[in-house]
Amino acid sequence: MNQRKKNIVVIGAGPAGLTAAHEAVKQKMAPLVLERADRVGGIARTESYKGYYFDVGGHRFFTKFEKISALWQDLMGEDFLKVPRKSSIYFNNHFYNYPLRPLNALFNLGINESFMVMLSFASSKIRPYPKEETFEEWVSNRFGQRLYKIFFKTYTEKVWGIPCKQIRADWAAQRIKGLSLTATIYNALFGFQNSKSLIDEFDYPTRGPGMMWDRLQEKTKTGGGKVLLNSEVISLNHENEHITDATYIHQGKRFEIAVEHLVSSAPITSLVTMLKPKAPKEVLEASRGLFYRAFIIVIFIIDKPSLFSEQWIYIHSPNVRVGRIQNFKNWSAEMVPDPDYTSIGMEYFCNEGDDLWTMPKTELVGLAARELAELGLADANDIVDEFVLRQPKAYPVYDQNYSNCLSIIQEFIASFKNLQTIGRNGMHRYNNMDHSMLTGMMAIQNITGCNHDLWSVNEEEEYLENEKKKLGMQEKITFTPFTPKDFSEM
Ligand SMILES: Cc1cc2nc3c(=O)[nH]c(=O)nc-3n(C[C@H](O)[C@H](O)[C@H](O)COP(=O)(O)OP(=O)(O)OC[C@H]3O[C@@H](n4cnc5c(N)ncnc54)[C@H](O)[C@@H]3O)c2cc1C
């Protein structure tokens, strides 16, 4: 069969959509990617302001999937830096090294509090919550109530905007798996001294993740794929369980294109509303039951060559609204055009339409400047310029209803013979870049006759063992179970 004839349409040129297109080109097909924005990269894009580069939330590159790692290396070559992670937690006027260092933690907590932490840990082992349905129960059973309150509760509530009692345990299981208090202490005591594998470092393109997506786009185009920017898909016709054609708007004009296979990384909630004839009532209702958390970043350019040594600081203190602070030149020196200046990203988690989301730019800048000074990280008088970016649908929310709603939509989507959803919002799954890319790769392999279950990616560790064989991956995977890498995004 001549694969080139297959009319593959990919919605979205984020990591998932671009990887799908690249894989299609590798398989001798000619995909068309339709991207609403004026650039590639989706949430993982790199923005720039007056020569200062910044991510929409710092994006670390780490993966257990050899195929993805090989692709990253191939795309970035020498422009892929190995960055030793340096991050900390700010709580109760103290900076805790993160990952934890015992002496630092002991010093900050004090002897009494450290003793209480151990008591509370012991009590959680003797009398754990019998059922682990919520985030609070899952974490408390593993770390004890006291550590949960210091290191998890306030920050998690800032990220999600809802009490931890309302966050499902699935989320913790997916994001904090492999981490326990014993493991954390083991890592703190021995990891950074003896074992190279326990040193936490990550990869990062010299001028941010956007470089990766630009190169992936170029490679896809060189191979015969098309990436059409400023092209928003608005409707999808279907008949006999097949998507037949897609309508998109490009430069104010409507275009229709026949579809043989559709691979979509658009939010699953918008995908179902694009269908014509309409999706069944219960599916539309389920899509209204899925929610997202949005994200604002206030960038400050500060007239100081250096402010702090961390790449980012988690702000657990409940008295300020900022959730995390990035220091982009500590990710890569090339993120700033002038070494005498520093660029800081004050990150706020919010809901579209809430007070933060609708706050005028000047007020947001005022709030962020006050909080930066209150935390003692910089003097507001040293701020020379600022930039504000709002990112809708940054985090798919795992609330108590999401899994029922998602199953209804999943079942409906599975009824189509030529439709696959990929990526993060495409699957309403808390996928990192590598998971998102892997689903894109697999979706195309399914079109060529494979039978990958995309929904299992990022769900079960055992899945990796089976799939890496199918994908021809090497046996060895790089995975450090003791390091809480999965907090990167939080
Ligand atoms: C704050 C933050 C920090 C993160 N940090 C990390 C990290 O450190 N490491 C990591 O691995 N991952 C991280 N992630 C996750 C990472 O951003 C995602 O895994 C990745 O961007 C998902 O890629 P995607 O292609 O599935 O989706 P997206 O990046 O959302 O891309 C989807 C694309 O589809 C386009 N689109 C949507 N609807 C339409 C339509 N109707 N028509 C045409 N185009 C459309 C969008 O414009 C977008 O470009 C982070 C995420 C956030 C929010």
The ligand as a MOL file (V3000), in Angstrom:
LIG
                    3D

  0  0  0     0  0            999 V3000
M  V30 BEGIN CTAB
M  V30 COUNTS 53 58 0 0 0
M  V30 BEGIN ATOM
M  V30 1 C 3.3070 25.0790 33.8340 0
M  V30 2 C 3.6440 23.8040 33.1010 0
M  V30 3 C 4.9040 23.2490 33.2560 0
M  V30 4 C 5.2340 22.0650 32.5850 0
M  V30 5 N 6.4700 21.5290 32.7830 0
M  V30 6 C 6.8180 20.3800 32.1550 0
M  V30 7 C 8.1110 19.8280 32.3410 0
M  V30 8 O 8.9250 20.3590 33.0910 0
M  V30 9 N 8.4170 18.6950 31.6630 0
M  V30 10 C 7.5250 18.0740 30.8340 0
M  V30 11 O 7.8840 17.0570 30.2170 0
M  V30 12 N 6.2800 18.5770 30.6480 0
M  V30 13 C 5.9020 19.7120 31.2810 0
M  V30 14 N 4.6420 20.2500 31.0870 0
M  V30 15 C 3.6920 19.5180 30.2360 0
M  V30 16 C 3.8450 19.8660 28.7720 0
M  V30 17 O 3.6340 21.2550 28.5890 0
M  V30 18 C 2.7950 19.0750 27.9870 0
M  V30 19 O 2.9900 17.6940 28.1980 0
M  V30 20 C 2.8550 19.2990 26.5090 0
M  V30 21 O 2.8610 20.6550 26.1570 0
M  V30 22 C 1.6190 18.6360 25.8830 0
M  V30 23 O 1.7590 18.6340 24.5050 0
M  V30 24 P 0.4820 18.4730 23.5820 0
M  V30 25 O 0.9800 18.5430 22.2000 0
M  V30 26 O -0.3030 17.3110 24.0070 0
M  V30 27 O -0.4560 19.7160 23.9310 0
M  V30 28 P -0.2710 21.2760 23.8010 0
M  V30 29 O 1.0820 21.6800 24.1790 0
M  V30 30 O -1.4180 21.8470 24.5440 0
M  V30 31 O -0.4630 21.5370 22.2440 0
M  V30 32 C -1.7220 21.4310 21.6340 0
M  V30 33 C -1.7300 22.3450 20.4220 0
M  V30 34 O -3.0010 22.2160 19.7640 0
M  V30 35 C -3.4180 23.4820 19.3150 0
M  V30 36 N -4.8790 23.4450 19.1440 0
M  V30 37 C -5.8240 23.2730 20.1020 0
M  V30 38 N -7.0620 23.3040 19.5580 0
M  V30 39 C -6.8860 23.4810 18.2320 0
M  V30 40 C -7.7920 23.5880 17.1360 0
M  V30 41 N -9.1150 23.5230 17.2970 0
M  V30 42 N -7.2760 23.7740 15.8950 0
M  V30 43 C -5.9250 23.8450 15.6980 0
M  V30 44 N -5.0300 23.7620 16.7130 0
M  V30 45 C -5.5160 23.5720 17.9550 0
M  V30 46 C -2.9600 24.4240 20.4170 0
M  V30 47 O -2.8490 25.7540 19.9420 0
M  V30 48 C -1.6080 23.8190 20.7840 0
M  V30 49 O -0.5530 24.3860 20.0510 0
M  V30 50 C 4.2830 21.4240 31.7480 0
M  V30 51 C 3.0110 22.0030 31.5920 0
M  V30 52 C 2.6850 23.1690 32.2690 0
M  V30 53 C 1.3180 23.7580 32.1160 0
M  V30 END ATOM
M  V30 BEGIN BOND
M  V30 1 1 1 2
M  V30 2 1 2 3
M  V30 3 2 2 52
M  V30 4 2 3 4
M  V30 5 1 4 5
M  V30 6 1 4 50
M  V30 7 2 5 6
M  V30 8 1 6 7
M  V30 9 1 6 13
M  V30 10 2 7 8
M  V30 11 1 7 9
M  V30 12 1 9 10
M  V30 13 2 10 11
M  V30 14 1 10 12
M  V30 15 2 12 13
M  V30 16 1 13 14
M  V30 17 1 14 15
M  V30 18 1 14 50
M  V30 19 1 15 16
M  V30 20 1 16 17
M  V30 21 1 16 18
M  V30 22 1 18 19
M  V30 23 1 18 20
M  V30 24 1 20 21
M  V30 25 1 20 22
M  V30 26 1 22 23
M  V30 27 1 23 24
M  V30 28 2 24 25
M  V30 29 1 24 26
M  V30 30 1 24 27
M  V30 31 1 27 28
M  V30 32 2 28 29
M  V30 33 1 28 30
M  V30 34 1 28 31
M  V30 35 1 31 32
M  V30 36 1 32 33
M  V30 37 1 33 34
M  V30 38 1 33 48
M  V30 39 1 34 35
M  V30 40 1 35 36
M  V30 41 1 35 46
M  V30 42 1 36 37
M  V30 43 1 36 45
M  V30 44 2 37 38
M  V30 45 1 38 39
M  V30 46 1 39 40
M  V30 47 2 39 45
M  V30 48 1 40 41
M  V30 49 2 40 42
M  V30 50 1 42 43
M  V30 51 2 43 44
M  V30 52 1 44 45
M  V30 53 1 46 47
M  V30 54 1 46 48
M  V30 55 1 48 49
M  V30 56 2 50 51
M  V30 57 1 51 52
M  V30 58 1 52 53
M  V30 END BOND
M  V30 END CTAB
M  END
